[in-house]
Structures are given as C-alpha cells and as structure tokens.
Amino acid sequence: MDWMNYSGPLLSGAWVTIKLTLYSSIFGTLFAFAFGVGKLSRNWLIKSISIAFIEVFRGTSLLVQLFWLFFALPVLGQSLGIDLRLPPVVAGTLALSLNIGAYGAEVVRGAIQAVPHSQLEAAKALDFTPEQTMWRISVPQAIPEMMPSFGNLAVQNLKDTALVSLISLGDLAFRAEQIRNYTQDSTTIYTLLLFMYFGMALVLTAFMKILERFTGRWRAGRS
C-alpha cells in the first residue's frame, strides 16, 4: 500500500475531525457565554455555579474529562439504575465543548469587563436595567475583543480532537493509527497526519480572521 492508498481512510477521518471541531466549537461558545456572563451575575447561585464550572474544567485534564464521560459516567449511572452511556461522538463532542467553554468563559468575562465604564454610566443614565446594559451595551462591544482569543481556542480545539481516538471514535488520528498498525509505515503516515492537521488549522485560522474583521466592521457600524 503506497501513500496514495492512504487518502481514503484519512479523508474519512478528517471529515469526522472537522465535524467534531465544528460541533464542539459551537457548543463551547454557548457554554463560554453562559458561564462567562454567569460569573458576572449578581445572583450568588448563578455566579457560584459558573465559577465552579470554569475552575473544574480548566483545572482538570481534557483527557481525564473525556475518559470520565465515556467510561466512568456509565458506571455511575448503573449504580443509580440509570442508563448514562454516551455514544463516542457525543462523549467526544461534550468533553471538547465543556473544556473549550471553560477557557472561553474567561475570555468572555474579561472582554465584558474591559468595556469602558463611561458606556455603562451612559446606559445607567438612560435607565437601562442591568440585563439591558449587559446584552445591548456590554456584550456587543465585547464580542470583537473576544475574537482573537476565540480564534486561538478554535485552533487548540481542532488539535485536541485527536484525543477522541482513544475512545475508538474514527477521527483523523484514529484512522492514521489504524493504517500505521497495518502497514508499519510510520514516517509516511505521521507526515501526512502532520500536514493534514496543519492544513485544517490554516483554513480555520483564515475563517476566524474573516469573522474577526466582520465583527469589527459590525461594531463600527453600530457606533
């Protein structure tokens, strides 16, 4: 088997990697906003839950989180008489989403807190409620400031998808390892793997740069 014959399985795995990156980035962004804004809440319960989420998922290994969701959670559910088994794609997407969401939450919090105080004073003078100030003033102005950091997190998330191969999810890393075990052609396989991840990272970086420019123009149009 020469390197041309590797393309089919590797492209199949790359498609799984792309979908995992897309799904986990979307859900991770939702978690980031929910818990980033929650950490700034005046409600002690919401704030406490948000802080706990952020600290737990930033302070533990993604690999451990993935294994816990896939291997430990079903055992816990069995002891409670509940079926908590997750398909590999669900466990992988959830672990990646929670992990990137925890890091993204701090990005959201920092960007919101960086909004000039004069803007908040103006909202207060206009008799905005705290919720209106948050979603109409702070968040729209903070989004462009978040984009460079979110771009870095998205690329990191792409690279982290390789860990899902350890729960037998057929992503790019899993397919590459299957081929390597069969052919023992480590040099070719890992070289192809390196360039494929690099290529996907370049495309993702370019997309995030476009999104960053779009949000910058959107903010300029609102001002």
Backbone as JSON, one array per atom type, in Angstrom:
{
  "sequence": "MDWMNYSGPLLSGAWVTIKLTLYSSIFGTLFAFAFGVGKLSRNWLIKSISIAFIEVFRGTSLLVQLFWLFFALPVLGQSLGIDLRLPPVVAGTLALSLNIGAYGAEVVRGAIQAVPHSQLEAAKALDFTPEQTMWRISVPQAIPEMMPSFGNLAVQNLKDTALVSLISLGDLAFRAEQIRNYTQDSTTIYTLLLFMYFGMALVLTAFMKILERFTGRWRAGRS",
  "N": [[0.85, -1.2, 0.0], [0.79, 2.09, -1.05], [1.35, 5.65, -0.44], [-0.74, 6.98, -1.73], [-2.9, 5.32, -1.48], [-3.62, 5.67, 1.09], [-5.23, 7.82, 1.31], [-8.06, 7.64, 1.21], [-9.12, 6.44, 3.76], [-7.93, 8.35, 5.5], [-9.04, 10.79, 4.69], [-11.68, 10.27, 5.28], [-11.51, 10.08, 8.07], [-10.65, 12.7, 8.53], [-12.92, 14.16, 7.91], [-14.61, 13.45, 10.01], [-13.14, 14.63, 12.08], [-13.37, 17.33, 11.36], [-16.14, 17.73, 11.66], [-16.41, 17.23, 14.4], [-14.85, 19.33, 15.42], [-16.35, 21.53, 14.53], [-18.91, 21.14, 15.76], [-18.21, 21.04, 18.52], [-17.02, 23.52, 18.84], [-19.13, 25.28, 18.41], [-20.97, 24.56, 20.48], [-19.22, 24.93, 22.59], [-18.81, 27.69, 22.49], [-21.35, 28.58, 23.22], [-21.44, 27.61, 25.87], [-19.33, 29.14, 26.85], [-20.29, 31.79, 26.73], [-22.54, 31.54, 28.37], [-21.5, 30.81, 30.92], [-19.47, 32.65, 31.25], [-20.8, 35.14, 31.29], [-22.41, 34.43, 33.41], [-20.6, 34.34, 35.52], [-20.33, 36.97, 36.11], [-22.69, 37.61, 37.17], [-25.08, 38.99, 39.51], [-26.48, 37.32, 41.03], [-25.94, 35.03, 43.5], [-26.07, 32.23, 43.34], [-26.05, 31.58, 40.57], [-23.61, 32.75, 39.92], [-21.87, 31.24, 41.54], [-22.18, 28.64, 40.49], [-21.22, 29.08, 37.92], [-18.53, 29.81, 38.42], [-17.64, 27.43, 39.6], [-17.92, 25.62, 37.45], [-16.09, 26.72, 35.58], [-13.62, 26.56, 36.98], [-13.38, 23.81, 37.51], [-13.3, 22.6, 34.92], [-11.21, 23.93, 33.73], [-9.19, 23.28, 35.41], [-8.7, 20.59, 35.28], [-7.57, 17.74, 33.36], [-8.22, 17.5, 29.87], [-8.2, 14.97, 28.74], [-8.76, 13.31, 30.93], [-11.33, 14.25, 31.53], [-12.65, 13.43, 29.21], [-12.37, 10.59, 29.37], [-13.77, 10.22, 31.76], [-16.41, 10.93, 31.11], [-16.93, 9.01, 29.15], [-16.24, 6.47, 30.17], [-16.51, 6.39, 33.05], [-18.91, 7.7, 33.74], [-21.09, 6.02, 32.74], [-20.8, 3.86, 34.53], [-21.35, 5.07, 36.97], [-24.0, 5.79, 36.45], [-25.11, 3.25, 36.21], [-24.95, 2.33, 38.83], [-26.85, 3.91, 39.92], [-29.06, 3.06, 38.7], [-29.64, 4.09, 36.22], [-29.4, 4.59, 32.74], [-26.62, 5.88, 31.51], [-24.93, 5.8, 29.4], [-22.91, 7.09, 26.83], [-22.73, 7.66, 23.34], [-19.65, 7.41, 21.44], [-19.21, 9.72, 19.78], [-20.86, 11.62, 20.96], [-19.85, 11.76, 23.59], [-17.23, 12.63, 23.0], [-17.71, 15.11, 21.69], [-19.04, 16.49, 23.75], [-17.1, 16.56, 25.83], [-15.04, 18.07, 24.61], [-16.46, 20.43, 24.12], [-17.18, 21.33, 26.71], [-14.66, 21.72, 27.79], [-13.41, 23.69, 26.1], [-15.31, 25.6, 26.46], [-14.99, 26.36, 29.13], [-12.49, 27.64, 29.14], [-13.09, 29.62, 27.27], [-15.03, 31.02, 28.66], [-13.68, 32.62, 30.47], [-12.48, 34.34, 28.69], [-14.73, 35.66, 27.67], [-15.68, 36.88, 30.02], [-13.52, 38.59, 30.67], [-13.45, 40.28, 28.41], [-15.94, 41.55, 28.55], [-15.71, 42.92, 30.96], [-13.83, 44.73, 30.18], [-15.1, 46.68, 28.78], [-15.53, 50.15, 28.34], [-16.05, 52.17, 31.23], [-17.53, 54.45, 30.99], [-19.45, 53.86, 29.08], [-21.16, 52.2, 30.47], [-22.07, 53.94, 32.4], [-23.47, 55.7, 30.78], [-25.53, 54.03, 29.9], [-26.78, 53.59, 32.32], [-27.68, 56.17, 32.84], [-29.59, 56.35, 30.9], [-31.5, 54.82, 31.96], [-31.37, 52.04, 31.7], [-31.91, 48.61, 32.44], [-29.92, 46.27, 34.43], [-29.75, 43.88, 32.92], [-30.43, 44.76, 30.32], [-28.32, 46.52, 29.89], [-26.18, 44.72, 29.89], [-26.69, 43.01, 27.61], [-27.26, 44.72, 25.51], [-25.35, 46.7, 25.51], [-22.78, 46.0, 26.75], [-22.07, 43.28, 25.88], [-22.32, 43.38, 22.93], [-20.22, 45.23, 22.38], [-18.07, 43.92, 23.42], [-17.71, 41.58, 21.96], [-16.09, 41.81, 19.48], [-13.59, 42.11, 20.72], [-13.19, 39.66, 21.82], [-12.67, 37.95, 19.72], [-9.94, 37.42, 18.67], [-8.86, 35.79, 20.74], [-10.75, 33.74, 20.81], [-10.27, 32.69, 18.3], [-7.74, 31.51, 18.68], [-8.47, 29.58, 20.57], [-10.18, 28.01, 19.04], [-8.43, 26.82, 17.18], [-6.82, 25.4, 18.95], [-8.76, 23.67, 19.88], [-9.3, 22.18, 17.6], [-6.89, 20.72, 17.4], [-7.04, 19.31, 19.78], [-8.99, 17.45, 19.24], [-7.82, 15.12, 18.48], [-7.59, 13.5, 20.69], [-9.94, 12.07, 20.95], [-9.67, 9.77, 19.6], [-8.87, 7.89, 21.37], [-11.09, 6.83, 22.52], [-12.05, 5.21, 20.63], [-13.27, 6.57, 18.51], [-13.71, 7.27, 15.15], [-11.81, 9.34, 14.09], [-9.44, 11.56, 12.42], [-6.9, 11.04, 13.63], [-7.33, 8.49, 14.69], [-7.84, 6.91, 12.4], [-5.4, 7.21, 11.12], [-3.7, 5.91, 12.92], [-4.71, 3.32, 12.76], [-3.99, 2.65, 10.09], [-1.22, 2.86, 10.31], [-0.63, 0.81, 12.13], [-1.26, -1.35, 10.54], [0.4, -1.14, 8.29], [2.91, -0.42, 9.22], [4.19, 1.83, 8.4], [5.35, 4.31, 9.56], [6.62, 6.81, 9.11], [5.57, 7.94, 6.7], [2.81, 7.99, 7.29], [2.57, 9.6, 9.64], [3.69, 11.93, 8.71], [1.87, 12.7, 6.71], [-0.31, 13.02, 8.41], [0.53, 15.16, 9.99], [0.66, 17.27, 8.07], [-2.01, 17.36, 7.26], [-3.42, 18.12, 9.58], [-2.19, 20.59, 9.9], [-3.01, 21.91, 7.56], [-5.82, 22.02, 7.96], [-5.84, 23.62, 10.22], [-4.84, 26.02, 9.18], [-6.91, 26.75, 7.42], [-9.0, 27.06, 9.26], [-7.96, 29.14, 10.83], [-7.9, 31.21, 8.94], [-10.63, 31.49, 8.47], [-11.49, 32.37, 11.0], [-10.16, 34.81, 11.08], [-11.51, 36.21, 9.09], [-14.04, 36.29, 10.27], [-13.38, 37.81, 12.49], [-12.74, 40.3, 11.31], [-15.25, 40.89, 10.27], [-16.87, 41.17, 12.59], [-15.59, 43.36, 13.65], [-16.18, 45.38, 11.76], [-18.91, 45.33, 12.08], [-19.25, 46.28, 14.7], [-18.21, 48.84, 14.32], [-20.15, 49.85, 12.64], [-22.29, 50.05, 14.35], [-21.57, 52.03, 16.08]],
  "CA": [[0.0, 0.0, 0.0], [1.56, 3.33, -1.08], [0.69, 6.75, 0.26], [-1.99, 7.36, -2.42], [-3.97, 4.46, -0.98], [-3.98, 6.08, 2.44], [-6.05, 9.03, 1.27], [-9.47, 7.35, 1.51], [-9.36, 6.39, 5.2], [-7.53, 9.58, 6.16], [-10.05, 11.83, 4.4], [-12.86, 9.91, 6.06], [-11.23, 10.51, 9.43], [-10.58, 14.16, 8.57], [-14.3, 14.66, 7.93], [-15.07, 13.3, 11.4], [-12.45, 15.66, 12.85], [-13.98, 18.63, 11.02], [-17.46, 17.81, 12.3], [-16.18, 17.35, 15.85], [-14.38, 20.7, 15.68], [-17.47, 22.45, 14.32], [-19.93, 20.96, 16.81], [-17.7, 21.4, 19.85], [-16.77, 24.96, 18.87], [-20.43, 25.94, 18.56], [-21.47, 24.34, 21.84], [-18.27, 25.55, 23.51], [-19.1, 29.13, 22.5], [-22.56, 28.76, 24.04], [-21.02, 27.44, 27.27], [-18.47, 30.27, 27.21], [-21.13, 32.96, 27.01], [-23.42, 31.27, 29.52], [-20.78, 30.82, 32.2], [-18.72, 33.9, 31.35], [-21.76, 36.13, 31.78], [-22.86, 33.96, 34.73], [-19.6, 34.68, 36.53], [-20.51, 38.39, 36.42], [-24.04, 37.78, 37.69], [-25.25, 39.4, 40.91], [-27.12, 36.19, 41.71], [-24.83, 34.23, 44.06], [-26.15, 30.84, 42.9], [-25.58, 31.55, 39.19], [-22.18, 33.06, 39.95], [-21.16, 30.11, 42.13], [-22.2, 27.54, 39.52], [-20.33, 29.46, 36.82], [-17.15, 29.72, 38.89], [-17.32, 26.01, 39.78], [-17.74, 25.05, 36.11], [-14.85, 27.21, 34.98], [-12.46, 26.05, 37.7], [-13.28, 22.35, 37.34], [-12.92, 22.19, 33.57], [-9.89, 24.48, 33.42], [-8.21, 22.72, 36.33], [-8.52, 19.15, 35.07], [-7.12, 17.38, 32.02], [-9.25, 17.15, 28.88], [-8.19, 13.51, 28.59], [-9.49, 12.76, 32.09], [-12.74, 14.6, 31.33], [-13.16, 12.55, 28.15], [-12.5, 9.25, 29.91], [-14.81, 10.19, 32.78], [-17.71, 10.93, 30.43], [-17.17, 7.81, 28.35], [-16.08, 5.23, 30.94], [-16.95, 6.46, 34.45], [-20.31, 8.11, 33.84], [-21.99, 4.87, 32.65], [-20.71, 3.07, 35.77], [-22.11, 5.83, 37.96], [-25.42, 5.65, 36.11], [-25.52, 1.87, 36.51], [-25.15, 2.23, 40.28], [-28.08, 4.65, 40.24], [-30.16, 2.47, 37.95], [-29.91, 4.95, 35.07], [-28.51, 4.34, 31.61], [-25.92, 7.12, 31.17], [-23.92, 5.53, 28.38], [-22.87, 8.07, 25.75], [-22.0, 7.25, 22.13], [-18.35, 8.07, 21.38], [-19.27, 11.06, 19.2], [-21.48, 12.52, 21.94], [-18.88, 11.95, 24.67], [-16.14, 13.45, 22.48], [-18.19, 16.48, 21.47], [-19.34, 17.1, 25.04], [-15.85, 16.84, 26.54], [-14.38, 19.18, 23.94], [-17.28, 21.63, 24.32], [-17.06, 21.78, 28.09], [-13.3, 22.2, 28.02], [-13.2, 24.97, 25.42], [-16.24, 26.54, 27.06], [-14.42, 26.87, 30.39], [-11.47, 28.64, 28.79], [-13.77, 30.73, 26.6], [-15.8, 31.8, 29.64], [-12.78, 33.66, 31.0], [-12.33, 35.32, 27.6], [-15.96, 36.45, 27.66], [-15.71, 37.72, 31.23], [-12.51, 39.63, 30.56], [-13.84, 41.24, 27.37], [-17.07, 42.34, 29.05], [-15.21, 43.83, 31.99], [-12.98, 45.73, 29.55], [-15.93, 47.73, 28.17], [-15.31, 51.4, 29.07], [-17.02, 52.47, 32.28], [-18.4, 55.53, 30.52], [-20.58, 53.25, 28.39], [-22.08, 51.7, 31.5], [-22.68, 55.13, 33.0], [-24.45, 56.2, 29.82], [-26.68, 53.12, 29.95], [-27.47, 53.87, 33.58], [-28.36, 57.46, 32.68], [-30.75, 56.09, 30.04], [-32.39, 53.98, 32.76], [-31.33, 50.64, 31.29], [-31.78, 47.62, 33.51], [-28.64, 45.56, 34.3], [-29.82, 42.92, 31.82], [-30.36, 45.51, 29.07], [-26.95, 47.02, 29.78], [-25.32, 43.6, 29.54], [-26.91, 42.43, 26.29], [-27.33, 45.76, 24.48], [-24.17, 47.58, 25.55], [-21.51, 45.34, 27.06], [-21.76, 42.13, 25.02], [-21.99, 43.76, 21.54], [-18.92, 45.88, 22.29], [-17.02, 42.99, 23.84], [-17.54, 40.47, 21.01], [-14.87, 41.95, 18.66], [-12.39, 41.93, 21.55], [-13.07, 38.23, 22.12], [-12.43, 37.14, 18.54], [-8.58, 36.84, 18.55], [-8.71, 34.69, 21.7], [-11.6, 32.64, 20.34], [-9.56, 32.07, 17.18], [-6.72, 30.62, 19.25], [-9.15, 28.45, 21.2], [-10.72, 27.14, 17.98], [-7.31, 26.03, 16.65], [-6.47, 24.44, 20.0], [-9.84, 22.68, 19.91], [-9.04, 21.29, 16.46], [-5.79, 19.8, 17.75], [-7.48, 18.45, 20.88], [-9.88, 16.39, 18.77], [-7.05, 13.87, 18.33], [-7.76, 12.67, 21.88], [-11.13, 11.22, 20.88], [-9.28, 8.47, 19.03], [-8.65, 6.98, 22.5], [-12.37, 6.15, 22.85], [-12.39, 4.48, 19.4], [-14.02, 7.37, 17.56], [-12.92, 7.19, 13.93], [-11.36, 10.63, 13.57], [-8.22, 11.51, 11.63], [-5.83, 10.38, 14.38], [-7.7, 7.08, 14.83], [-7.64, 6.27, 11.1], [-3.96, 7.18, 10.87], [-3.11, 4.86, 13.76], [-5.11, 2.04, 12.17], [-3.16, 2.4, 8.92], [0.16, 2.66, 10.76], [-0.55, -0.53, 12.71], [-1.36, -2.35, 9.48], [1.5, -1.03, 7.31], [4.17, -0.08, 9.9], [4.81, 2.94, 7.64], [5.15, 5.43, 10.48], [7.09, 8.09, 8.57], [4.59, 8.48, 5.74], [1.52, 8.23, 7.94], [2.61, 10.75, 10.56], [3.94, 13.13, 7.9], [0.57, 13.07, 6.16], [-1.14, 13.49, 9.52], [1.01, 16.5, 10.36], [0.26, 18.25, 7.07], [-3.46, 17.48, 7.22], [-3.81, 18.98, 10.7], [-1.71, 21.94, 9.61], [-3.89, 22.48, 6.55], [-7.11, 22.34, 8.58], [-5.61, 24.76, 11.12], [-4.73, 27.22, 8.35], [-8.26, 27.11, 6.96], [-9.75, 27.54, 10.43], [-7.4, 30.45, 11.2], [-8.37, 32.16, 7.93], [-12.05, 31.72, 8.72], [-11.62, 33.19, 12.2], [-9.72, 36.16, 10.73], [-12.64, 36.83, 8.38], [-15.07, 36.55, 11.28], [-12.88, 38.9, 13.32], [-12.93, 41.54, 10.56], [-16.69, 41.13, 10.15], [-17.37, 41.7, 13.85], [-15.03, 44.7, 13.81], [-17.0, 46.29, 10.95], [-20.26, 45.38, 12.67], [-19.18, 47.19, 15.84], [-18.04, 50.2, 13.8], [-21.43, 50.29, 12.09], [-23.2, 50.33, 15.46], [-21.11, 53.19, 16.85]],
  "C": [[0.88, 1.24, 0.0], [0.71, 4.46, -0.5], [-0.6, 7.19, -0.4], [-3.16, 6.55, -1.89], [-4.4, 4.81, 0.45], [-5.05, 7.17, 2.45], [-7.51, 8.78, 1.65], [-9.77, 7.32, 2.99], [-9.02, 7.69, 5.92], [-8.53, 10.7, 5.91], [-11.34, 11.55, 5.14], [-12.69, 10.34, 7.52], [-11.19, 12.02, 9.56], [-11.98, 14.77, 8.61], [-14.9, 14.55, 9.33], [-14.43, 14.38, 12.28], [-13.06, 17.04, 12.6], [-15.33, 18.78, 11.7], [-17.34, 17.97, 13.81], [-15.75, 18.78, 16.21], [-15.52, 21.69, 15.56], [-18.47, 22.36, 15.45], [-19.43, 21.45, 18.17], [-17.4, 22.89, 19.95], [-18.07, 25.73, 19.06], [-20.94, 25.79, 19.99], [-20.53, 24.97, 22.87], [-18.47, 27.05, 23.6], [-20.33, 29.42, 23.34], [-22.24, 28.62, 25.52], [-20.19, 28.65, 27.73], [-19.29, 31.5, 27.55], [-21.98, 32.74, 28.25], [-22.67, 31.42, 30.83], [-19.89, 32.06, 32.36], [-19.6, 35.03, 31.86], [-22.24, 35.74, 33.18], [-21.89, 34.32, 35.84], [-19.72, 36.15, 36.96], [-21.89, 38.67, 37.03], [-24.04, 38.24, 39.15], [-25.94, 38.32, 41.72], [-26.02, 35.23, 42.19], [-24.85, 32.79, 43.57], [-25.61, 30.7, 41.47], [-24.07, 31.78, 39.14], [-21.37, 31.89, 40.49], [-21.07, 28.93, 41.17], [-21.23, 27.84, 38.38], [-18.87, 29.34, 37.22], [-16.73, 28.26, 39.04], [-17.07, 25.33, 38.44], [-16.39, 25.43, 35.53], [-13.63, 26.59, 35.66], [-12.27, 24.55, 37.51], [-12.74, 21.99, 35.96], [-11.64, 22.86, 33.08], [-8.81, 23.8, 34.25], [-7.99, 21.24, 36.21], [-8.17, 18.88, 33.61], [-8.31, 17.05, 31.11], [-9.34, 15.63, 28.71], [-8.96, 12.85, 29.72], [-10.99, 13.05, 31.95], [-13.38, 13.68, 30.29], [-13.37, 11.14, 28.66], [-13.61, 9.16, 30.95], [-16.18, 10.12, 32.14], [-17.99, 9.6, 29.73], [-17.13, 6.53, 29.17], [-16.7, 5.3, 32.34], [-18.43, 6.81, 34.58], [-21.29, 6.94, 33.7], [-21.97, 4.0, 33.9], [-21.49, 3.75, 36.89], [-23.6, 5.7, 37.71], [-25.95, 4.27, 36.44], [-25.78, 1.69, 38.0], [-26.41, 2.94, 40.73], [-29.29, 4.1, 39.51], [-30.57, 3.28, 36.74], [-28.91, 4.63, 33.97], [-27.89, 5.66, 31.17], [-24.82, 6.88, 30.15], [-24.04, 6.55, 27.25], [-22.17, 7.49, 24.53], [-20.68, 8.0, 22.05], [-18.41, 9.49, 20.83], [-19.88, 12.06, 20.16], [-20.51, 12.81, 23.08], [-17.73, 12.85, 24.21], [-16.54, 14.9, 22.3], [-18.43, 17.19, 22.8], [-18.07, 17.46, 25.81], [-15.12, 18.03, 25.92], [-15.13, 20.49, 24.18], [-17.14, 22.19, 25.72], [-15.68, 22.36, 28.36], [-13.06, 23.55, 27.38], [-14.14, 26.03, 25.99], [-15.7, 27.16, 28.34], [-13.35, 27.92, 30.11], [-12.1, 29.86, 28.12], [-14.55, 31.6, 27.56], [-14.95, 32.91, 30.23], [-12.51, 34.73, 29.95], [-13.54, 36.25, 27.57], [-15.99, 37.4, 28.86], [-14.73, 38.89, 31.11], [-12.9, 40.71, 29.54], [-14.99, 42.13, 27.84], [-16.6, 43.35, 30.1], [-14.32, 44.92, 31.41], [-13.78, 46.83, 28.84], [-15.77, 49.01, 28.99], [-16.43, 51.72, 30.06], [-17.99, 53.57, 31.86], [-19.63, 54.99, 29.78], [-21.63, 52.74, 29.38], [-22.79, 52.85, 32.19], [-23.74, 55.71, 32.09], [-25.71, 55.34, 29.83], [-27.49, 53.36, 31.22], [-28.25, 55.17, 33.5], [-29.62, 57.31, 31.82], [-31.76, 55.16, 30.71], [-32.49, 52.56, 32.23], [-31.28, 49.77, 32.53], [-30.41, 46.95, 33.37], [-28.62, 44.57, 33.14], [-29.73, 43.62, 30.45], [-28.95, 46.05, 28.83], [-26.0, 45.91, 29.32], [-25.46, 43.23, 28.07], [-26.99, 43.47, 25.17], [-26.08, 46.63, 24.41], [-22.89, 46.77, 25.68], [-21.16, 44.24, 26.07], [-21.47, 42.53, 23.57], [-20.63, 44.43, 21.4], [-17.77, 44.93, 22.62], [-16.74, 41.92, 22.79], [-16.31, 40.64, 20.11], [-13.58, 41.75, 19.45], [-12.14, 40.46, 21.87], [-12.5, 37.43, 20.95], [-10.99, 36.62, 18.41], [-8.37, 35.66, 19.5], [-9.55, 33.49, 21.31], [-10.96, 31.92, 19.15], [-8.49, 31.1, 17.66], [-7.35, 29.38, 19.88], [-9.69, 27.48, 20.16], [-9.62, 26.25, 17.4], [-6.88, 24.99, 17.68], [-7.49, 23.32, 20.07], [-9.67, 21.68, 18.76], [-7.97, 20.27, 16.81], [-6.2, 18.83, 18.86], [-8.39, 17.32, 20.43], [-9.15, 15.06, 18.61], [-7.23, 12.95, 19.53], [-8.95, 11.73, 21.78], [-10.81, 9.87, 20.25], [-9.1, 7.44, 20.14], [-9.93, 6.33, 22.99], [-12.95, 5.53, 21.58], [-13.34, 5.25, 18.48], [-13.15, 7.56, 16.32], [-12.54, 8.52, 13.33], [-10.07, 10.45, 12.79], [-7.1, 10.75, 12.34], [-6.09, 8.87, 14.5], [-7.43, 6.33, 13.52], [-6.14, 6.16, 10.78], [-3.3, 6.06, 11.67], [-3.48, 3.47, 13.25], [-4.21, 1.68, 10.98], [-1.71, 2.11, 9.33], [0.36, 1.26, 11.35], [-0.55, -1.61, 11.64], [-0.12, -2.34, 8.58], [2.87, -0.86, 7.96], [4.92, 1.05, 9.18], [4.64, 4.23, 8.45], [5.52, 6.76, 9.87], [6.07, 8.72, 7.64], [3.3, 8.86, 6.43], [1.57, 9.49, 8.8], [2.97, 12.04, 9.83], [2.65, 13.63, 7.27], [-0.34, 13.65, 7.24], [-0.76, 14.92, 9.92], [0.51, 17.54, 9.36], [-1.25, 18.41, 7.01], [-3.98, 18.33, 8.38], [-3.39, 20.42, 10.45], [-2.6, 22.63, 8.59], [-5.24, 22.88, 7.13], [-6.97, 23.54, 9.51], [-5.5, 26.06, 10.34], [-6.1, 27.69, 7.87], [-9.08, 27.7, 8.11], [-9.26, 28.93, 10.86], [-7.88, 31.53, 10.23], [-9.84, 32.5, 8.15], [-12.25, 32.62, 9.93], [-11.15, 34.61, 11.95], [-10.83, 36.91, 9.99], [-13.74, 37.2, 9.36], [-14.66, 37.72, 12.17], [-13.07, 40.24, 12.62], [-14.4, 41.9, 10.45], [-17.25, 41.74, 11.44], [-16.82, 43.1, 14.12], [-15.82, 45.73, 13.01], [-18.39, 46.44, 11.52], [-20.27, 46.33, 13.86], [-19.03, 48.63, 15.38], [-19.35, 50.75, 13.24], [-22.44, 50.65, 13.17], [-22.85, 51.62, 16.2], [-21.42, 54.5, 16.11]]
}
